[in-house]
Amino acid sequence: MAPEDRRAALVEATLPLLREHGTAVSTRQIAEAAGVAEGTIFGVFPDKASLVRATLVRAFDPRPAVEEIEAVGTELELRARLVRVVGKVRQGMAINERLHIAARDLAMEDEEFGRHLVDSRNRIIDALAALMEPDRDRLHRSPGPRRTCCSC
């Protein structure tokens, strides 16, 4: 298996374990879930923290959320659009509930990772603003995003 494929497989095996155990997951558990020797992890990632970081990047990838928001379209009435989207966003947040603390802690330690999380969140906010834009005149506030500087 090519290193990038091995890396992707380890991330995919780690994601459900992080959701279940948080960062207390062991490299032994990850290796067992991935069906590899524990040393294989360190042939692809320099340490467990790097694997956790890569897995969190995957978990908080904004593309699926943005695609779901865009799929709602703007044909429905504003309230119906928002009801659909809120359900999807809440579902996504619930799936990654245990990961938010780990992501926040890593963002405090790793500035680049923190910027990545903020950028990911802003992409979702932009998609939500675009969903509301056709009804701008009905809203008390602009649907445009209010930018934040951190991942809190």
Order of alpha helices (4+ residues) and beta strands (2+ residues): alpha-alpha-alpha-alpha-alpha-alpha-alpha-alpha
